[in-house]
Amino acid sequence: MGGRAVMLIPHRTSGVEESTLPPDYQRILAAVRQAAGPVMARQVGDALGIDVSVRAKLEPLRGRLVRLVDRGWLRKLPDGRFTTCL
């Protein structure tokens, strides 16, 4: 877009709605929310129907989860599990 970088995953701020996220990321957030507590990437993959026995399919999901953490949409606990932000 005119030589400028476009951020597909916006930072979470008061004026930014979850609907601004790409559909894949919205599904990831929904899977984390529906869990009874903090979840591992493998559990999110199971909820999304991803073959988690194949590392090449699990690692991109883990990267998306970390990107959501970096942008303030999720929290990553010290033990590696992910949870929603309050």
N, C-alpha and C positions, 0 to 999 in steps of 0.2 A: 504494500500500500504506500506508494510514493516514497519508497526507500526507508520507511519507518518500520520498526519492529511492532508487531501486533501481539499482545499477550492474550493467549486463548484462555488461560486460567487466571482470572483477575484476583487480586488480593481481596480478602474479605473485609469489607468496611460497612458502616451503617447503611449506606445507600446502594449497596450491591446485593442483588437478589440471587438466590441459588439458581434461578432459571437462566442466568447469564452464562452458566457453565455449559460446556458441551454435554450432550446426552450421556456419553460414557461415564463422565465424571459425576453426573447427577445420579446414575445407577449405583456407582460406588458409594456415594454418600448415603443413599437410601439403604444399601446393604449394611453399612456400618450402623446406621440408626436402628435398623430392625433387630440387630443382635441384642442379646440380653445383657451384654457388657462389652468390655474391650475385646477386640478380635485381632487375630493374626492375619496376614495377607492370604494365607492358605484358606482360611474360613471365608473371607470375602470372595475369593475365587470360586469356592464351592457354591456360595449363594448366587453368584453370577453365571454359573454353569461353565466355568473355565476348567479345563483339564489341568488340575494343580499337580499332577504327578510328573508333568513335563516342566522342567525348570525354565525352559525358554518361553513358556507361556506365563509362568508365575512372576518372573522378574519384571516384565513390563508393567504388570499390575502393581507390584511393589513400588515401582518408580512413580506411578500415578498417585498412589497413596502418599508417598513422600512429597510429591509436588503439592498435593492438597494440604499437607502439614505446613510446608513452606509458605503457602499463601494464606494460612490462617483458617482453613475450612475444617481441618481435623487436628487432633493432638496425637503425638506419638509418645507412649509411655517408655520409661527406661528399659523395660523388658522386651520392647519391640512391638508391642500390641498397639492398635490404633483405636481411638475413640473420638466421639464428637466433641466439639467445643461447646462450652456452656454459654 
